Amino acid sequence: MEFSVKSGSPEKQRSACVVVGVFEPRRLSSVAEQLDKVSGGYLSNILRRGDLEGKAGQTLLLHNVPNILSERVLLVGCGKERELDERQYRKIIAKTISTLNDTGAMEAVCFLSELHVKGRDTYWKVRYAVEAAHEQLYTFDSLKSHREEPRRPLRKLIFNVPTRRELPVGEKAVSHGLAVARGIHTCKDAANMPPNICTPSYLAEQAEKLAEQYSNVTVERVTEAQMEELGMNAYLAVSRGSHNPAVMTLMHYQGGKTDDAPIVLIGKGLTFDSGGISIKPSDGMDEMKYDMGGAAGVLGAMHSLLELQLPVNVIGVLAGCENMPDGNAYRPGDIIRSMSGQTIEVLNTDAEGRMVLCDTLTYVERFNPETVVDVATLTGACVIALGPHATGLMSNHNPLAHELLNASEQSGDRAWRLPIWDEYQSLIDSPFADMQNIGGRPAGTITAACFLSRFAKKFHWAHLDIAGTAWRGGKDKGATGRPVPMLTQFLLGRANSETD
């Protein structure tokens, strides 16, 4: 879909539809008041009849409004004006898009971007309207025999800004919003793909397809044979039970100076996690195709980065693997020597993500990274702690943690920091090895991060546990595209500091 910005009066728009807001109780927004005045009170008369109260999400489509050049006017309920926050704004935009898509209006001029949203400016309102529009229109139907499509779908949406002086800001917001939206789309498509198609090799293929489109990114695969030579025994232990070989995919993006230390983004890519010998219950096991949500998130963030062409160096790592129970699978009780030389006692083969990530963290030391962020659907404990709304954030570097938290607030892709104090480390001590791969039920998210922290001592590192935020279950199940917005905002922040 095409997005753009302009600055103009609502009554002068030659468009299939003009979109304006109505607040509770039956009170026209300032832009809607302009239309009402030009139309001789047409809108206010309709409101007086009770056709629209103005509650958030209500809509009313009007045709042939007097003295208005647009074919249609869509009134959208925005709730109480003083309570209009970012969450409500996203809902309003989503409802607007779905309504427009059903009306047959193939293009529209939207004045909702002029609404006052608490603590948010024009850039934010336009950018997140673009993201919300893409979110609303996304479908995963590539594997369906018959696809249902609207007869006349929405093709073009123009957001109005209050003054011409704000047009450059609006254009920048559209550009950033589209980049994030495309990254989210890539993330969702990969994560929603079934595990018989989305294997570790498939992840590598998706990265290579992106590299074909952009000149300043190269992709390399690290195979099981290479991992064996490197001593990546923890990573390989997880893969042993699967017929699909593990593949670690590296995406090298060169946007900064040659000698600039890279930012490394690592995504856990368990394309299916049966639990291995510690097999999971069958109920809901189909959702374990989403255990590569971290890799999908990094792939999506790399796509956004390539769209934005930011002046930073970034290496995206997709740690692809599959955890299956066969006669060659690793067992509870095994002790494995990781690439770092540290030994791990396996107490539960379903704690496999940290086994893959620990060797990956050691592998990326060779790049002398400026920062490393790993992203993983790592622990069910994070879902219990934070539910589906916030990503768990843990870090060994306070400034990095604050950067990511700020990015999460700016992007609306929220995170919450949890501690990884030294007191928690004793929970993963082992009498037989340097550590064990689980620490028991208490503080499960934290002890998983403590495990990873033992392999991240040579750089500034943060861990994002997206187990509760990467996908939603139930009737409307599917990947959410998180944490692509947060990661992209983090990279935007880094790029801005480089430019400054």
Steps between C-alpha positions, in 0.01 A plus 500: 500500500617854426529764775572872477444828687351833404368813663160633398139574592263204529229653284741549207613138475409334170509148636297181524475561875596750770543368854431720804450438871205536737545505879258394771233617555417581135763776474671575172879528485637833375545363146149352503369840610651651185309250288185565700524873440553464125217246473251723679483296821450165321729307737370653823141428394588132454662489844198661661285219357718252691658322203845514663586546868877532448606195697840365400473277195153611387482598132245666274547528124327794330448552127441824309562740789397850376779730372768234558716390205565154641263217397472373858565620854585241764427606858706304751423488872806595707366465854549775756743763379693523828550122505645468149833325552726297269319172565164653415650671194626170361155346550333790321738475203451123479122540494529774238710281271269199526196720430662671201605163362137384509346811345655477154678834545836420344664815633433737790628813673525446876483793742528282812874575496408850620334373819671587827654184646652534847874558483529422128594725207421499127789265420372242745137526389578460130762227549283285724196551283703348215607208721146447633362502145743229390420301814130512421543394138744214564383148418690172477320310227779390267430132579122519446347356185249784472572853615227751572583855398290819520349594165638854518765504776652815642805590290605849609480686829600864545557640849436867552733713714395834650750725314724480192797548732434151640504326160870397522437352846196316366693364201775374731236336719349322198845378394582367849154351546519314170845362584379369835180362345694311232729355764199391705349341188821303437512392864137384500528311173803307625353429843159393368653258250444135605802305625494254209589799279678734742814303586841643599596495130181689413602781736831524317318514167283790619812693602657429161189627321534830686868517405402474133301823534759716679865553412647570844408174674668164461385165637701198606398165642678318780432129451502216752840386369644847568335508843661169583843635408436804722392288797142633505392188686209659692341624177556165326365300797156652445507423128609135537148358517378672181526399135507872412858619550574810704603811307628822654439785256704822515375821335777761476364852443758770425347843546766666715874545469710192427671506840184569703424217746174328406179465691413129510139381514458129577166322450416161645382297202348175632284431196322234703545414866349169607688524830726215392521209744330729759209507258229765528130423553318453169246774578618816326819341371416631151588846633859387543555596137519850650811409698696662219331833579833650603659416165188626319524824702866549407425420134220759508717761673771445238239557227396827667866600529557429131199714410630787714867463397620626839866604546590216739661157467274215608537123495174306522539139616223246445584206729302235311445157658230240569448311827365147444501172700667214319759238599782747443344787699677648799376383840437632851818423691736565207791735568605703197806719446395823331704695247619727783645199682243523781315176576123469527302231679174442312210460741227568246530469122210745465734775622662483159491865392770600745715209377485636145544861607796445731717371215370773272602764755849350512516487119427874458795598720709485180325811368612714801142630523412838642173354633325162492123455537352151496130442439331176602170334583694361792283432806139429584584671828513834314139449389401439864693806617403756234215348300461582130565872530865554595824342383741405778828695483820409683845650448853518637527869400267766642533753212411229247200393708380862514545538123282197436238608752483843336468334159219284635310805627551699180392210282210383717665156500532484875766332711558470874838457663563210736812463718784253447671559834785274606276350768306316227811337350521236774165356380669358188814367669557127443687249719630322188560777243561873484126558483167330437262606227203574726465654843161370607161673503587812704615796286515283187535794261779650708699178543482440124651845447759430771600190303549709183684774689782252571570498125468877450773638722712642217249755372202716591203264475125500536252215487138538385265219605209522256324177603186694589509760223615326179166335422143479619299182535130424482258567216707786358832322545802625316833679524493858632813629327656599830769607584568645151369848600719514812814375325450737206447793736815397687696505173345835405618637833851368441503646149386839628776505761754410227368784281506745791 
